[in-house]
């Protein structure tokens, strides 16, 4: 199993089952998960509370777009992964070059994306 010991991930996901599964899968692989934050307000309140190594964000949070949270993470230099059902052209131009993992949720695709944005493979394990 691929692991990422002590990697701090900021997680924004509004679907309870997806957020819970992603949190559980990430924690089982050694991540420290902050979230999942299911609303824009909660994510905005939490984004500046700590330092993160990577962020995984669902851009549509019950009809509210998480663009302000993504902008703040990018401003802080946090590598970002967008997990969404939207296609790349549907995103604003400033987000189109960010690595996107399509829904439905797939832990292996998410871990591949983490390896790419961190620029290193998972720990042997």
C-alpha positions, 0 to 999 in steps of 0.5 A: 500500500502506498503511504505518505507519512505526515503529509498534511492535506486540506480536504474540501468535500461536500458529499458526506460519503465521499468526504468520509471515504476520502478522509479514511483512505488518506488517514490509512495511508499516513496523511494528517487530514484537515477536514473534510470541510463540507461548506464554503464558509467552513473551508474559508474559516479553516484555510488559514488555520494551519500549514498544509502540504497539499489540498484536495478540493471539490469546487462545487459545494452544494451550489457554492463555488470554492474559488475563494478557498482555491485562490487562498491556497494558491496564494499561500503556495499550497499544491492543489488538486481539484476533485470535480465532476466538471470538465476543465473548460468549465473552470475559470482560466486561472484553475485550468492548469491545476491537476484535476481528478475526475469524480467519481472518487477513486483513491488510486487516482487521488494518490497518483495526483498527490504524487504528481503535485508533491513531486515525489512517490509515496513511501514504500510500504 
